[in-house]
Amino acid sequence: METQHFYPLTEVNEAIESKLIQCNNDAIPIDSITFSGNGEPTLHPQFLEIIDHLILLRDKYYPNAVITCLSNSTQLYREDVREALFKIENPILKLDAATEEMYQIVNNPLQNCSVNQIIKWLKLFEGNFILQTLFFSGDLGGVPFDNSKEPHLSKWLDVVQMLKPKKVMLYSLDRETPAQNLNKISTEEMETIAQKVRAFGIPTLVF
């Protein structure tokens, strides 16, 4: 695995404050300050300190804004990462499979991480998080898969019902991917899955 390089804490904090000041001066409304994009934000070794400082900045410049973080959930084994995510309004945490076989196929984790571990860490949030799942099918390394079909779907639904997240977000592929032979799940199929989750009383969005 390549060595990770991260921006220093002071540089991150200064960049965030500079942008918030600029937006505030230009009267640009902000309803959510979001960590997303290319890369996993919780990999930063000082993620907790970044969140702590961001909360102070949010309260100063945009007190009505929420803080959102999209995460692949692999760093939840770190107590400091969990502590940081407990503090924000919208931790959006991924779970693309509920069986070890499917998890290894669709996520191919670079570190030694099992789906049962991730589910255990998600339980610690006691439902105070948003669950995000990517449904797709295809062939990876000669192994055909479809995480939207049985028996994998029922196992995923069982986990969702047990975790009781405050919201579920479902999506499929919408752009070219590095891997070939991957297929999007239709909107109709996604809505069918969403209805099953809504039957648990959990608000569910399809993107």
Protein Blocks (a to p, Z undefined) as FASTA:
>chain_A
ZZdddddfklmmmmmmmmmmmmmmnopacfbdcdededjfklpmklmmmmmmmmmmmmmm
mmmbccddddehlmmmpmklmmmmmmpmblcdddfbfbfklmmmmnopabdcdfklmmmm
mmmnnopacddddddeddeehiacdfkbcfklmmmmmmmmmnopabdcddddfbdcfbgh
iacddfklmmmmmmmmmmnopacddZZ
